[in-house]
Each structure stands twice: as C-alpha cells, then as structure tokens.
Amino acid sequence: MADFTLRDLRSQKSTTLQKLVDAALFAYQNGNLVEAERICERVLTFSPKNVAALQMMALISLAQGRFAVAVELYRRVIKLDPKLPAAYLNLGIAFKALGKIDLALKNYDRAIALNSRDEKSHFNRANALSVLEQFDEAIVSYGTSINLNPTYAEAHCNLGNALCKKDKTQDAIASYDMAISLKSDYVDAYVNRGTALMETNRLDEALASFDKAIAIKPDCADAHNNRGIALMELNRLDEARTSYLKAVSVKPDFASAYASLCQLYELQNNLEELEKVIEIAQYYCAEDNVDILFRRAQLASRKNQFDVALGYLEKLQVQKLQPSLRVTYFNLLGKTYDSLEQFDNAFSAFEKQNELVRDSFKAQKFRVDQYLNSLHLRKAAWITDVKPVWAHSMIGGNQTSPTFLIGFPRSGTTLLDTILSGHPKIAVVEEMPMVQFAHNAFSRTETIQNFNTILEADLLSLREVYFEELRKHLDLGNEGKLVVDKFPLNIAHVGFIHRVFPDAKFILALRHPCDCVLSCFMQNFKLNSAMVNFLSLEQAAKVYAAIMELWFVFNQKLNLNVHMLKYEDLIQNFEGQCQSLIRFLGVDWDDNLYSYQKTALNRAMIRTPSYSQVIQPLYKKASGRWTNYQKQMQPVLPVLRPWIEAFGY
C-alpha cells in the first residue's frame, strides 16, 4: 500500500481521498484495524469533515469496543449528513453497548424512518426491545426483519429467544430450527433450541441439541452448562457434574455454571463440596456477582448461620438475578427471616415470592380454579346411591399391588418415605406419575358407575400400564420388594386406585391443617394445575378442604385398608409410630429405620422441598409453626377449623 503523505493529499483531488477511504475499508475488512485507523487519521488531518473517514473511524471504534468514542464520531457524522441510515443504526448499536437502551431505540427508529427496508435496523430494534423485556414489540420487529430477509438466521434465532420469553415454546423451537436450516453451524441456535426443548420436558432431544453445539464448538461453555441442567432433570447426576465442571474449565469465570454446580451439591445435601465450589467461584468471579452471593447465602443458611445468610441476601441486587432465581431468592429470604423469628418479614418475603410466580408466563398457563373445580365435580359424582361392586374382588396378575403413601402436600410424606427407604425389603418411588399414566389410559370419568362396568381384561391392562411406568423408576435390585408409591395428591384418585388395585394399602399422612396450608404457601413448588393453588393462603385452604371432603367420601364408600399417621405423633414417638406402620405393611422391623438421616444422605437426590430437612434430627419447630403467623392465618381459619376438629387437633 502506498504511503500517502500530507503533501500528497494537498496535491490530490477528492478522488484520492476516496481511494484512501477505500484502502482503509479494505484494511478494516481484512481485520487490520490499526492500518485502517492510521489511514483515516491522515484523511481527517487533511479533511476533518470527511464523512466517509469519520464513519470508518466510528466503525473501528465499535469493533474495538470503544463505544463512547463511537458515539461521538457518529454524532459528528450525523451533524454533517443527517440522512445516513447506517449512521443512526450504528449509533444505536453503540448506545445499546453502553446500556443506554432508550437512546439506542430512538436511533434505530430514525434509521428505519430513513430506510424502512433495512432488515438490520429492525433486527437491532428488536434486540433493544428484548433488553427492555418488551417482547411483544420485539417479536413484531423480528418478524419485520425476517419478512425483509427470510434468510436472516440471526433474526430467526433471536425471534425464538423472544418467543421463549412469552412462553411460546413450540413456536420458538420452530424459529431455532429455521435458523439452523439457514446456518448449519449456528452454535447459539442449537444451545437455545436445547434450552427450549427442556421447557417442554423433551430432555433427550435437548441433550442432542447441546451435543450438536459442542461438536461444532467444543469449548462452548453455555452448551456444557445447559447440558448439565438437562442431565440433572434426568437424574443423571454424575454426568451433570461432569458437564458443569467442563463448563468452568473452558470458562473459569462462568458464574452461572458455578451456580449450577452449587445447586447440584446443595440438593444432594453435599455441603462440603458446595463450600469448595463457592471458594473457587469467589476466586474467579467478581466479588459482587449475584449468583455467587446467593449461593453463599444458601450455604450459610444450611449451616444455620442465619444472620450471615441474611447479610448476603440483603447485599445482592435482586433485579440482577435471572428471573427464575428471583423466586428462589425470596423463598430463601422468607425462610431466613422465619429462622430469625422475624415472622412479619418472613411472610412478606413469601408473599413476594408467590407474587412473582403468579405474574410469570408459566403461571398464566393454569386456571387457578381448574383443579379445585375438578375435586368438587369428583366429589359430586361419588355422592350417589350407586354402590361399588368391586370392594371384595381380587384382580389377577403376577405383580403385588403397591402401597400408596398419600396426604396433603407438606404433611411429612418425605420424612416417611425416607424412613421407609431404609428398610431393605421396601422400595419407595418418590412422586412419579404411575397413577397418572394409568388414569390417562382409562380415559373415562372417575365415577362409581364407570368403575363398576370395567371389564377384567381392561383392569389387567390398566395395571400393566402402571407397572410398565413403575419399572422405569425402580432402581436395580428392587425386584421383589414391597413398593411404596409416594405421591401425596394421589389422595384425589383413591377411587381409581382402589378399583385398579382393590387389595392395595394406603398410608394417610396427616399434619395440622394450618401447618399444611401455611407450609404450602411458603414453598417454591414446580408449577402444575394443583400447585398453582398454593400461591395464596385462601386458595390453598379451599383446596385442602376439597381434598379432605373427597377423602371422606372415598373412605365412606370404599372398604379401604388405611393406616393414618400424624406428623406430630411421629416426631413425639418415633419408634412407636414406626413399629405400628411396619406392622401394617406386613414386614419385619429393621433397625435401619432409625438411620433415616443416613438414608437421606445416601440418596442421589430428594426431589421435594423437604430435601434439606430430612437430613436433620427430628425437631419440633415445624409443628405448630402456624401459630407464629396467626394474624396472617385468620382469614382461612373458618375454612380449616372443621378439619382441625375432625382430625383431633
């Protein structure tokens, strides 16, 4: 390249300046930013108002991350030529990089006003709207960009991201698929597609998508981290840990991956490893990183250092947490205040937790009265003169009927299943959908009339559907053991269960109705049509009453083999209550029942909110907790009082 001098510039006409700018552009396009900048500086020395050179200098500043400099340069460009769409577009990009989203949007709009057919302006406008969480508008702008250029892979991918935020997951997956069809090595699209597939519980497909991203880019930290999350959902915990460790090995300051690894160890009650990971994360990540501060608070809480936990929770900026962790934050904050006996503050935190969940797109998928109405309809169908005719019948088949552990959520069922899991002749299956699968196969309303007319062959088929699903969740070596199916809300399907398994036994777990309802309100449950009712005390109390009304109808109509066990009696007289339960189940006593804490620690993971409690010695603090919240519980006491009396509390 010729070494042009200032004298040369003075002696040349504008065509020479254009050649210099072209040379700068050539250097820029080939990645030689230093040379491009040097040429532009020479041009501007001779011609300070050369718009082309100013634009090139601004582009170089953008590429080098000097966004404030780019802003000033583009302002100079626009002052000289206010009708350059690209200048407004790139000025918007610079403002967005500086976090000035409103200014970015104004400049994107100006660019579009000058050239409405530029797909990049619409695309960047959509990106800014997404940052502001204005996803409906963002989706429209991405759509405009795609209409202008259907092969714009990045627009398809980012449209998928916005659709995910609106919980339009299937549409999002279609957008990711389109992006991948246009750009087969599009790593971000594979990662985001996998994340969306996880939302629809298509976990194996999600893993395949993450694996494809890793095959293209082996050091893609996001793919390794998200792969770990999918593996956790599949209960492949060792593989999940390996994926998290790979994520932080390729990106040592990856706070989200450390947080994922912390979550794994915390759910496994492995506090020693949790503490080690936090120490490593503190070394590599920013001191005020919200993900790590939150995990430090979790660790302090698990070590009963509640003042320390509160200090961390009050220090971190909640708005910087990812939305899913904001709910968990207020859950931990509420539990911390409760442990510090600051009960009004605790209740306020739980209210905030549930408010965030109520406002989420996931919650809006459920009609809050749907589950409650189904309970009322089932009860009405069973209040009839028609009598069951199967009460003493026995169903054929080679497999022994399971025992069903039922009750209202938060009645101590996790403690019971952990105790029973210690017995060498008992296999407990924790909250898996065997009954739901069988019920779906029945596909008729749960009425006595319909149950009376089931053919023997159909009953055998329903049993096989149940056992086929059960086999997926039984660990190796559990063949021949007494199976306990622990799923508290199967209490609403006792009529169906008794029809399919007329010889089955039921363990009914009870706890003070006020403690049950309050504890459900305090939990951060995974949402479904039932759990969405626990976002308010009033609705939770209504569901409690409806569940127990239905239970009483079942108990009156059917010849049920039931053992009732109160949580309060269990913690007062552990051995006596356990011996009575073991006699009911028809197995011999085993001293391993005493070692439920060890049993809990040896379990790979406990998938209920009680996972951290069952490793503790029996304690009475949870019994009568509701009395600390009598002011807040007053409105629901009239609904619960009949059941307080009925169960002898």
Secondary structure as UniProt FT lines:
FT   HELIX           6..11
FT   HELIX           14..29
FT   TURN            30..31
FT   HELIX           33..46
FT   TURN            48..49
FT   HELIX           51..63
FT   TURN            64..65
FT   HELIX           67..80
FT   TURN            82..83
FT   HELIX           85..97
FT   TURN            98..99
FT   HELIX           101..114
FT   TURN            116..117
FT   HELIX           119..131
FT   TURN            132..133
FT   HELIX           135..148
FT   TURN            150..151
FT   HELIX           153..165
FT   TURN            166..167
FT   HELIX           169..182
FT   TURN            184..185
FT   HELIX           187..199
FT   TURN            200..201
FT   HELIX           203..216
FT   TURN            218..219
FT   HELIX           221..233
FT   TURN            234..235
FT   HELIX           237..250
FT   TURN            252..253
FT   HELIX           255..267
FT   TURN            268..269
FT   HELIX           271..284
FT   TURN            287..288
FT   HELIX           290..302
FT   TURN            303..304
FT   HELIX           306..315
FT   HELIX           318..320
FT   HELIX           323..339
FT   TURN            340..341
FT   HELIX           343..358
FT   TURN            361..362
FT   HELIX           363..365
FT   TURN            368..369
FT   HELIX           370..382
FT   TURN            391..392
FT   STRAND          403..407
FT   TURN            409..410
FT   HELIX           413..421
FT   TURN            424..425
FT   STRAND          426..430
FT   HELIX           434..442
FT   HELIX           448..452
FT   HELIX           456..473
FT   TURN            476..477
FT   TURN            479..480
FT   STRAND          482..486
FT   HELIX           488..493
FT   HELIX           494..500
FT   TURN            502..503
FT   STRAND          505..510
FT   HELIX           513..522
FT   TURN            529..530
FT   HELIX           531..535
FT   HELIX           537..557
FT   STRAND          561..566
FT   HELIX           567..572
FT   HELIX           574..585
FT   HELIX           591..595
FT   HELIX           596..602
FT   TURN            609..615
FT   TURN            621..624
FT   HELIX           625..629
FT   HELIX           630..633
FT   HELIX           634..636
FT   HELIX           637..646
FT   TURN            647..648
//
